[in-house]
Amino acid sequence: MPSFAGDPRHERLVAVLVPLLRRSCPPGGGGFGGSYELRLGVDEAEEFGGVDLIRSALRKAGRSLGWSRLQTFGGSFPQAAVAGVVDRREIPEEFAAAVEEYQMERRRAAAEVVGQTLLDGRPRAVPGSVFVVAQEFRAAYAEGAAG
């Protein structure tokens, strides 16, 4: 992966992503168990600097939060560009229950929304879904430009 050191787009993305990654961590989880997946249109991802730059910014943002073991992923596909990061650190026992409960609650919420949508045919946004995450990212990036 190319170096983006000194690239102002990279630094801006890192500044925008740090609080978003922090928010992805389960409450009561001590900052462990966070993950973030961003799906954008291919052209839109290019406007932000491309998938490689976004992945690099995700890596740097995660490391700034102490995610010493992390995994990034991403690529451009015909319909979307995807980039993400997962905190792969071992979760200390004192935080394990909070992280597990948070993950279970997110799965339950997603299943409930899918069930409701199947019943009445009205699509809904799921907290933490790729649609919601992309909207939050765009808003945070725009706010960073205005500030």
Contacts in CASP RR format, 6 or more apart in sequence:
PFRMAT RR
TARGET T0000
AUTHOR 0000-0000-0000
METHOD contacts of the structure
MODEL  1
MPSFAGDPRHERLVAVLVPLLRRSCPPGGGGFGGSYELRLGVDEAEEFGG
VDLIRSALRKAGRSLGWSRLQTFGGSFPQAAVAGVVDRREIPEEFAAAVE
EYQMERRRAAAEVVGQTLLDGRPRAVPGSVFVVAQEFRAAYAEGAAG
1 52 0 8 1.000
1 55 0 8 1.000
1 56 0 8 1.000
2 52 0 8 1.000
4 10 0 8 1.000
4 52 0 8 1.000
4 53 0 8 1.000
4 56 0 8 1.000
4 57 0 8 1.000
7 53 0 8 1.000
9 48 0 8 1.000
9 49 0 8 1.000
9 53 0 8 1.000
10 53 0 8 1.000
10 56 0 8 1.000
10 57 0 8 1.000
10 60 0 8 1.000
12 141 0 8 1.000
12 144 0 8 1.000
13 48 0 8 1.000
13 53 0 8 1.000
13 54 0 8 1.000
13 57 0 8 1.000
13 61 0 8 1.000
13 141 0 8 1.000
14 57 0 8 1.000
14 60 0 8 1.000
14 61 0 8 1.000
14 64 0 8 1.000
15 144 0 8 1.000
16 137 0 8 1.000
16 140 0 8 1.000
16 141 0 8 1.000
16 144 0 8 1.000
17 36 0 8 1.000
17 57 0 8 1.000
17 58 0 8 1.000
17 61 0 8 1.000
17 62 0 8 1.000
17 137 0 8 1.000
18 61 0 8 1.000
18 62 0 8 1.000
18 64 0 8 1.000
18 65 0 8 1.000
19 140 0 8 1.000
20 36 0 8 1.000
20 133 0 8 1.000
20 136 0 8 1.000
20 137 0 8 1.000
20 140 0 8 1.000
21 34 0 8 1.000
21 36 0 8 1.000
21 58 0 8 1.000
21 61 0 8 1.000
21 62 0 8 1.000
21 65 0 8 1.000
21 67 0 8 1.000
21 85 0 8 1.000
22 31 0 8 1.000
22 65 0 8 1.000
24 34 0 8 1.000
24 35 0 8 1.000
24 36 0 8 1.000
25 31 0 8 1.000
25 32 0 8 1.000
25 33 0 8 1.000
25 34 0 8 1.000
25 65 0 8 1.000
25 87 0 8 1.000
26 32 0 8 1.000
26 33 0 8 1.000
26 34 0 8 1.000
26 98 0 8 1.000
26 99 0 8 1.000
26 101 0 8 1.000
26 102 0 8 1.000
26 103 0 8 1.000
27 98 0 8 1.000
27 102 0 8 1.000
28 95 0 8 1.000
28 98 0 8 1.000
29 91 0 8 1.000
29 95 0 8 1.000
29 98 0 8 1.000
29 99 0 8 1.000
29 102 0 8 1.000
30 95 0 8 1.000
30 98 0 8 1.000
31 65 0 8 1.000
31 87 0 8 1.000
31 95 0 8 1.000
32 87 0 8 1.000
32 89 0 8 1.000
32 91 0 8 1.000
32 92 0 8 1.000
32 95 0 8 1.000
32 99 0 8 1.000
33 87 0 8 1.000
33 89 0 8 1.000
33 91 0 8 1.000
33 99 0 8 1.000
34 67 0 8 1.000
34 86 0 8 1.000
34 87 0 8 1.000
35 84 0 8 1.000
35 85 0 8 1.000
35 86 0 8 1.000
35 87 0 8 1.000
36 58 0 8 1.000
36 84 0 8 1.000
36 85 0 8 1.000
36 133 0 8 1.000
37 82 0 8 1.000
37 83 0 8 1.000
37 84 0 8 1.000
37 130 0 8 1.000
37 133 0 8 1.000
38 54 0 8 1.000
38 58 0 8 1.000
38 82 0 8 1.000
38 83 0 8 1.000
38 84 0 8 1.000
38 130 0 8 1.000
38 133 0 8 1.000
38 134 0 8 1.000
38 137 0 8 1.000
39 80 0 8 1.000
39 81 0 8 1.000
39 82 0 8 1.000
39 130 0 8 1.000
39 133 0 8 1.000
39 134 0 8 1.000
40 48 0 8 1.000
40 80 0 8 1.000
40 81 0 8 1.000
40 134 0 8 1.000
41 79 0 8 1.000
41 80 0 8 1.000
41 81 0 8 1.000
42 76 0 8 1.000
42 77 0 8 1.000
42 78 0 8 1.000
42 79 0 8 1.000
42 80 0 8 1.000
42 81 0 8 1.000
44 81 0 8 1.000
45 51 0 8 1.000
45 54 0 8 1.000
45 76 0 8 1.000
45 81 0 8 1.000
45 83 0 8 1.000
46 81 0 8 1.000
48 54 0 8 1.000
48 141 0 8 1.000
50 76 0 8 1.000
50 81 0 8 1.000
51 74 0 8 1.000
51 75 0 8 1.000
51 76 0 8 1.000
51 81 0 8 1.000
51 82 0 8 1.000
51 83 0 8 1.000
54 81 0 8 1.000
54 83 0 8 1.000
55 72 0 8 1.000
55 73 0 8 1.000
55 74 0 8 1.000
55 83 0 8 1.000
55 84 0 8 1.000
55 85 0 8 1.000
58 72 0 8 1.000
58 83 0 8 1.000
58 84 0 8 1.000
58 85 0 8 1.000
59 70 0 8 1.000
59 72 0 8 1.000
59 85 0 8 1.000
61 85 0 8 1.000
62 70 0 8 1.000
62 85 0 8 1.000
62 87 0 8 1.000
63 70 0 8 1.000
65 87 0 8 1.000
67 85 0 8 1.000
67 87 0 8 1.000
67 88 0 8 1.000
67 89 0 8 1.000
68 89 0 8 1.000
69 87 0 8 1.000
69 88 0 8 1.000
69 89 0 8 1.000
69 90 0 8 1.000
70 85 0 8 1.000
70 86 0 8 1.000
70 87 0 8 1.000
70 88 0 8 1.000
70 89 0 8 1.000
71 85 0 8 1.000
71 86 0 8 1.000
71 88 0 8 1.000
72 83 0 8 1.000
72 84 0 8 1.000
72 85 0 8 1.000
72 86 0 8 1.000
73 82 0 8 1.000
73 83 0 8 1.000
73 84 0 8 1.000
73 85 0 8 1.000
73 86 0 8 1.000
74 81 0 8 1.000
74 82 0 8 1.000
74 83 0 8 1.000
74 84 0 8 1.000
75 81 0 8 1.000
75 82 0 8 1.000
75 83 0 8 1.000
76 82 0 8 1.000
91 99 0 8 1.000
106 127 0 8 1.000
106 128 0 8 1.000
109 126 0 8 1.000
109 127 0 8 1.000
110 126 0 8 1.000
110 129 0 8 1.000
113 124 0 8 1.000
113 126 0 8 1.000
116 122 0 8 1.000
116 124 0 8 1.000
117 123 0 8 1.000
117 124 0 8 1.000
125 131 0 8 1.000
125 132 0 8 1.000
126 132 0 8 1.000
END
